[in-house]
Amino acid sequence: VGQAATGHPLIGAAVSLLDGGTVLTGRVSRATHRWLDDHTVGGQVLLPGTAWLDVALTAADHIGAAGVESLVMPRPLFLEPDAVFDLRVTVGARRGELHDITIASRGTGESDEWTVHAEGALSRVAREFKDVGLASWPPSSARQLDLHGFYPSLAESGYIFGPSFQALVSAW
């Protein structure tokens, strides 16, 4: 039906536009993405900022861009237990070495309006990163931090990360 599959769990299909842009679409809910229940801030489940970045990277990969140049996330997406949201990623036509990107959601009701959650630019040029002298890890002057009680202390501050988000095993 004119769509290309993306293979991404949130953004499943893409359509190329006549002007050189692309629209990627998907859907998200706590019922279909159970891992989201493990990301609670201030008593509310929300889509993590890293998910927006991952969606932007998927869009970049789909159009052949090198990566994400910038991404600003002005509004979170709070996920109530029974809520279902359509997702739309709009990638603009090439503008020099960049493509504008906007990521939005809306509920599935007929009167629901789109809310922008992230916007920025995708780059056609791979960036070179300056060597900051981290050839060995950890650096010899680093002091390892004690992470005992790290996640419980976050929970006391309102950041409740379940097993899907408890991957930190060491820090310096």
C-alpha positions in Angstrom: 0.0 0.0 0.0 2.9 2.3 -0.6 4.5 2.0 2.8 7.9 0.7 3.7 8.5 -1.3 6.9 11.0 0.2 9.4 11.3 -2.8 11.8 11.1 -0.4 14.8 8.8 -1.3 17.7 7.3 2.2 17.9 7.5 3.4 14.3 6.5 0.6 12.0 5.9 2.2 8.6 7.3 5.0 6.4 6.0 6.8 3.3 8.1 9.0 1.0 6.6 12.3 0.0 6.7 14.0 -3.4 8.7 16.9 -2.0 11.5 14.6 -0.8 10.3 14.4 2.8 9.2 11.3 4.6 6.5 10.5 7.1 7.0 7.6 9.6 4.0 6.3 11.6 3.4 4.1 14.5 1.4 3.6 17.7 2.3 3.3 21.4 0.4 2.2 24.5 1.3 0.6 27.8 -0.7 -2.5 26.7 1.4 -3.1 23.6 4.7 -1.8 25.1 4.7 -3.3 28.6 8.3 -2.2 29.3 7.0 1.4 29.6 5.4 0.6 33.0 9.0 0.5 34.3 9.5 4.2 33.6 7.6 6.4 36.1 8.4 9.9 37.0 6.4 11.8 39.6 3.9 9.0 39.8 3.2 9.0 36.0 4.4 6.6 33.3 6.0 8.5 30.4 7.8 7.6 27.2 11.5 8.1 28.0 13.5 10.8 26.2 15.8 8.1 24.9 12.8 6.6 23.0 12.4 9.9 21.1 16.1 9.9 20.3 15.8 6.3 19.1 12.9 7.2 16.9 14.9 10.1 15.4 17.8 7.8 14.7 15.5 5.3 13.0 14.2 8.1 10.8 17.8 9.2 10.0 18.7 5.6 9.1 15.6 5.2 7.0 16.4 8.3 4.8 20.1 7.6 4.7 21.2 10.4 7.0 24.3 10.1 9.1 22.6 10.8 12.4 20.8 13.3 14.6 22.2 16.8 14.6 19.9 18.2 17.2 16.8 17.2 19.1 14.8 19.3 21.5 12.0 17.6 23.5 9.6 20.3 24.8 6.8 18.1 26.0 6.7 14.6 27.5 4.2 11.9 26.5 2.4 10.7 29.6 0.8 7.2 29.2 -2.3 6.5 31.1 -3.1 2.7 31.5 -5.7 2.5 28.7 -4.4 5.3 26.5 -3.3 4.6 22.9 -1.4 7.1 20.9 -0.7 7.4 17.2 2.9 8.6 16.5 4.0 10.6 13.5 7.5 11.5 12.5 7.8 14.1 9.8 11.2 14.5 8.1 11.5 17.5 5.8 13.1 17.5 2.4 16.9 18.0 2.4 17.9 21.5 3.2 21.7 21.7 2.6 23.2 19.0 4.7 20.1 18.8 7.1 16.6 17.5 7.2 14.1 19.0 9.8 12.4 16.4 11.9 9.2 16.7 14.1 7.9 13.9 16.3 4.3 14.2 17.5 1.5 12.1 19.0 -2.2 12.2 19.4 -4.8 10.0 21.0 -6.8 7.8 18.7 -10.1 9.7 19.2 -11.5 11.6 16.3 -11.2 15.0 18.0 -7.7 14.4 19.4 -5.1 16.9 18.3 -1.4 16.4 17.5 1.2 17.3 20.2 4.8 17.9 19.3 7.2 16.0 21.6 10.5 16.4 19.8 11.9 18.5 17.0 15.3 19.1 15.5 17.5 18.2 12.5 19.0 15.1 11.0 22.4 15.4 9.4 23.6 14.0 6.1 27.2 14.4 7.3 28.9 12.1 9.9 30.5 14.2 12.6 34.1 13.5 13.7 34.6 13.5 17.4 37.7 14.9 19.0 39.8 12.3 20.9 39.5 13.4 24.6 42.1 10.9 25.8 39.9 8.0 26.9 42.0 5.3 25.2 41.7 3.2 28.4 38.6 2.9 30.6 38.2 3.9 33.3 40.8 6.7 33.2 43.6 6.1 35.8 42.5 9.1 37.8 38.8 8.1 38.0 37.2 6.9 41.3 34.5 4.3 41.1 31.2 5.3 42.7 29.3 3.2 45.1 25.9 2.4 43.5 24.5 0.5 46.4 21.0 2.0 46.9 21.2 4.1 43.7 17.8 3.1 42.3 16.0 3.2 45.7 17.3 6.7 46.2 16.0 7.7 42.8 12.6 6.3 43.8 12.5 8.5 46.9 12.9 11.5 44.5 10.0 10.3 42.3 12.0 8.5 39.6 10.9 4.9 39.7 12.8 2.7 37.2 11.7 -0.9 37.0 13.9 -3.8 35.8 13.8 -2.6 32.1 15.6 0.6 33.2 18.0 -0.7 35.8 21.0 -1.3 33.7 23.6 0.9 35.4 26.2 -1.4 36.9 29.1 0.9 37.4 30.0 4.6 37.3 33.2 6.7 37.8 
